[in-house]
Amino acid sequence: MKNSVDLHKNSSNHIVIEPCIGLAWQPLTGSTNTKALNKNNLLTLSLIDVLEEQHVTQSESGHRSHELNNIDAKLNLLLHLVAQLLGHDQNQPDMIKVNLSAQDIEWLSETKPEQGQALLINLYLDNEYQHALRLTAQVQKVEAVNNVYRIKARFTQLDDALREQFEKWIFRYHRRDVAQTRSRS
């Protein structure tokens, strides 16, 4: 996943990245099971970790035996099939640039939620993996900018395990981007 990123700390000293990801949102309904969402999100982040590890392993495959490369290729195929099965009926939205931390998210949208409204936000963190991270959030701020709205929402109801896994993903994303930037220099 090659997206431009700008790292900075927000006022609460948390890492904020600016990736281009797929994002879709809808009003949160009372029937949303947050425990099931958290379980799904942990699985999603774990699978993304494995897929990212596969990409790194493939780029280093010149130093390994033919047999190990064959096993790696089979594992990659299996992961790709699982990703397709999990996301077979989902249409990934267009990629947009967002400000993202483990606590909140900010993006531009043509449609406007109400301030204070509870949302279900689907984040597609990997271009190849069509399964969304589904997070609940509350709209903190909505402002008109030209012909769109800048929306800032704070994530809600994330259990500790999910928050920790999400923070790790954000940190690894930042670390990869720094390494790519240095290698281009």
N, C-alpha and C positions, 0 to 999 in steps of 0.2 A: 504494500500500500504506500504509494508515493504521493504525499500531500504536502502543501506548504504548511509550515507551522511557525508560530511565534510564541515563545515561552515567556511568561512573566508570572509574577506572584500577584494574587489579588489581595485585598485589604486584610483578609484573615490568614495570609501567608501560605496559601495553598497553590500548587502548580496549576497554571492555566495554559492550555494549548489551543491552537487555532487550526484544527484539521478540516479538510473537506470531506464530509461524510453524508450519507443519506439520512434525512430526518423527516419524520411524519408525526403529526400530533392530532389528538382528538380529545374532547372533553372526557374526563374520568367519570365512569359510571359507578354507582353504589355497589354494583355486583362484582367489581374487580377484586380478585383474590390476590392480595399483595404477597402472601407467603408463596403461592405458586409462581408469581412473577419473579420473586427473588431467586427461587430454585431454578427457573428457566434462565435467568440472567447469569447465575453462576456457571451453568452448563455452557451457555453461549460464550462467556469470557474464557472458559477453559478450552473450548474448541478453537477459538480464535488464537489462543496461545499456542496450541499444537500446530495450527496451520502456519503461523508465523515462524515457529521453530522449523517446520518443514522447509520453508523458503530459505532460511539461513543454511540448513543442512544441504539443500540442493546446490547452493552457490559454493559450498565447500567440498563438493563431491569429487573433485579431481584428485584428492589425496586419499581416497578410499578404494577398497577392493570392488571388483565387479559384482560379487555376490551381495555385498552391503548396499551397493547402488540399486540392485534389483529389489531388495527388501524395502529400501526407501521408496522406490517407485511404486511398489504395491501398496505401501502404507499411504502414500500421497493419493493414489487412486481411491482407496477406501475412504479417506477423509473427504475427498471431493464428492464422492457419492453420498456420504452421510450429510454433507452440507446441502447438496441438491435436494435430498429427501426432506430435510427439515425446512427448506425454504421453497419447495416446489410450487406452492400456491400464493407466494407473496410477491408483490411487485415492489421492487426497491425504488424509492423516490429518487429524484435527481440529487446529485451531490451539491452540497452548499457548504460554505465556510461558516464555522461556528466558533464561539469562544466556549471552551469546555473545561470544567474542573470536576472533581468528584463531588462537589457540593451544588454546582449550578451550571446553567447553560444559557447562552445568548445567541440569537439568530435573527435573520430578517425573513419576514413572511408577508405575503400578499393578503392573508386573512388575519383577522385580529381576535385574539381571545380577550376576555374581560380580565382586568386586574383582580388578583385574588382567586381566579378560577383554578380548579384542580384539573390537571391534564394527565393523559397517558402519552408519553413521548417514546417513539420508536427510533432508535439510533442504529444505523447500519455501519458498523465500525470497519468492516472489511469489504472491499469491492467484490471479492469472489464468494464470500460466504453470505448467502441471501437471508440469513436469520437475524432478526433485530434484537438488540438489547432493549427491553421494555421497562421504562422507568416512570414512576409517578412523580409529579412535580406540581408546584403551585406558582402561578404567575406572580412575579414580584413587581414588574414594571413593563409598561407598554408605551412606546412613543412613536409618533409618526415621523418617518424620515423619507422625504421625497414622496414617492407613491407607494411605499411599503411601510411595514411596522417593524421596529426593533423590539424584540420580546426577550425579557430576562425571566427565567424561572428557576426556582430552587428545588432540588430533588428532595422528595419526602419518602418516608417509610423504607429506607434502605437499611437492611440489617448489617451488623458489623462485618460479617464475612463478605458480603457483596461490596460494601464500601471499600474494604481492604483490597479486594481483587480488582475493583475499578481503579483505585489509586495506583496499583501496580501497573495496570495497562497504560494509564496516562504517563507514568514515569518511564516505562519502556519505550513508549511512543516518542517521548522527548529525547531519550538517550539515542535511539536509532536515528532521529532527525539530526542531532548534533553530529553523530558519526558520519552521516551522509554529507552534511555540509562541510565537514573537515576534509573528507576524501575528495570533494569537488575543488577544494582550494589548492 
